[in-house]
Amino acid sequence: MELLNTPTVSDQDRGGPDPRGSAAARLVARDRAVVWHPYAAAGAAAGGPLFAVASASGVRLRLTDGRELIDGMSSWWAAIHGYRHPVLDAAAHAQLDTMAHVMFGGLTHEPAVRLAETLVAITPAPLAKVFLCDSGSVSVEVAIKMALQYWLGRGRPRRTRLLTVRRGYHGDTSGAMAVCDPDGGMHHLFTGLLSRHLFAPAPPCGFDEPCTDAHVAPFAALLAAHADETAAVILEPVLQGTGAMRGYHPGFLTRVRELCDEHGVLLIADEIATGFGRTGELFGCDHAGISPDIMCVGKALTGGYLTMAATLCTDEVADGVCASEAGAFMHGPTFMANPLAAAIASANLELLLGSPWRETVRRIEAELAAGLAPAAELPGVAEVRTLGAVGVIETREPVDMAVIQPRLVELGVWVRPFGRLVYTMPPYVTGTADIATLTAAMVEAVATASR
Ligand SMILES: *Cc1c(COP(=O)(O)O)cnc(C)c1O
C-alpha cells in the first residue's frame, strides 16, 4: 500500500559500514537476496535503507541492533493498542488452544458469529450482513462484486461502472486498483487490464471548510451523466488516506449520499483506514451521520495482529445479490472468517469500545497539531494538517528517502514517509511525552531533508 519512492542505495544496503553490529547487516543481506518489500524493487536493486526488527511491545519497536523506536505508524493504521497487548495476546493464546482455523463452507464458529454481531451493532444502521475476508483489498473486491451482482439481481445488467473521486486509494488487487487515483496510481501501467471507471475531482473542501454546491457540482454532474451505467459510488469517508492524506468536509459525504439516492446508485464506504476511531468518530461516515449501502473495514480490525477485513451490506443489497441468477454471492476465500483472527478482532473491539477512545483521539490530535506546528515555518513545507489521530507534514518536493528515513531512525522514531507526505498515525496508547518526541523528530527530519 505504499506509493513508489525513488530507489537509492545507502551504505547499510550495500553491506558497507554498519557501526552498530553485524547481526542486523547479515539479516538485511539475506533479505536482499530473496525477499520482496512493498512497492520496492527486488533484492540488491531495492531502494532505501532497511531496518531489522527483533521485537515490539507497547509503542516501541526494538531493532536487532538494540535501538528502540517510538512507533508513529501503527503498522499502517492497524496496531491501535500497540504491540504485545496482554488482552490481545491472551485472546490469541485462548483461541489457539481451541482451533486456529477451520474452513467456513458449511461450518460456523463462535469467533465469526460474535465478530459479525459486534460489527453490525457498531456500524451505521441498516448495515446488517457481514462477509469476513482476508485483507482490505479483498474486502474492496467483495464490495465491488456485491454491487455488480446486486444490479444483475435487480435486472439492471448495464449498471457495471463505478464512480469515485480522484486521489483515492482502495488497495492493490485489480478491481481495487481500477478505482485508485488514475494519475498517482497504477492505471497507466495496466491500461487494457483495468476496468474503466468514472473519476470526479477530489473533494475540494478541507475538513473544516464548509462544503458548498459549487464544491459538489462536478461530482453531481458526472453522476447525473452516467447514472444509468453506474453500479456504485466508492470513496473513503472524510479522510483520503494513502493517496492524499487529506481530510474533507462531512457535508461532501452528505451530498454524495443524497445524490446516490436521487439516482438510485449504491454507495460503498471504504472505511479500511478511517474505521475504528482514527478520525475522531468510530467511522468516517459518523461525521456526516450517513449510512452507506456497503462498507469495507480492515486494518485496525484485529489491532494489527493478523490480516482480516470485512464487507458489510444492507439487507436490501443482500436480497438483490441473491436474486441474481447465481442465487448466492459468488465469493469464498480459503481463510474466510479465520477463527484466530476473528477472536483477536473481537477482543480488540471490546478493548477499544471499553476505552475512552474519543477523548484519547482528541488528545492525540491536539498534541500532534501543537507538535507539528513549527514545521509550517520551514521553507520546504507546503502544509501541516491534522485530523483525528493523524498528523501530516506535506512538503513542496518529494522527500529524499535515503536522507530522511535514517534521520528519523537516528532521532528514535519509526515514521515512513512517501512522496511529499511525512505523516504519522500513532497507536492510541501513545503517551503525551512520546507524541512530543515523535512530532519533534518529524519536524527535525523534514528540516534536515529540505535543507
Ligand atoms: C490499506 C487500504 C486498503 C487495502 O487494504 P490491504 O489490507 O492493504 O489490502 C483499501 N482501502 C483503503 C482506504 C486503505 O487504506
PDBQT file of the ligand as one rigid body, heavy atoms in Angstrom, charges set to zero:
ROOT
HETATM    1  C1  LIG A 501      -4.968  -0.021   3.078  1.00  0.00    +0.000 C 
HETATM    2  C2  LIG A 501      -6.234   0.266   2.381  1.00  0.00    +0.000 A 
HETATM    3  C3  LIG A 501      -6.812  -0.686   1.523  1.00  0.00    +0.000 A 
HETATM    4  C4  LIG A 501      -6.163  -2.009   1.208  1.00  0.00    +0.000 C 
HETATM    5  O1  LIG A 501      -6.032  -2.815   2.333  1.00  0.00    +0.000 OA
HETATM    6  P1  LIG A 501      -4.953  -4.021   2.347  1.00  0.00    +0.000 P 
HETATM    7  O2  LIG A 501      -5.204  -4.732   3.633  1.00  0.00    +0.000 OA
HETATM    8  O3  LIG A 501      -3.596  -3.372   2.270  1.00  0.00    +0.000 OA
HETATM    9  O4  LIG A 501      -5.238  -4.865   1.156  1.00  0.00    +0.000 OA
HETATM   10  C5  LIG A 501      -8.006  -0.355   0.919  1.00  0.00    +0.000 A 
HETATM   11  N1  LIG A 501      -8.606   0.840   1.153  1.00  0.00    +0.000 NA
HETATM   12  C6  LIG A 501      -8.085   1.756   1.985  1.00  0.00    +0.000 A 
HETATM   13  C7  LIG A 501      -8.820   3.028   2.237  1.00  0.00    +0.000 C 
HETATM   14  C8  LIG A 501      -6.880   1.509   2.631  1.00  0.00    +0.000 A 
HETATM   15  O5  LIG A 501      -6.344   2.437   3.442  1.00  0.00    +0.000 OA
ENDROOT
TORSDOF 0
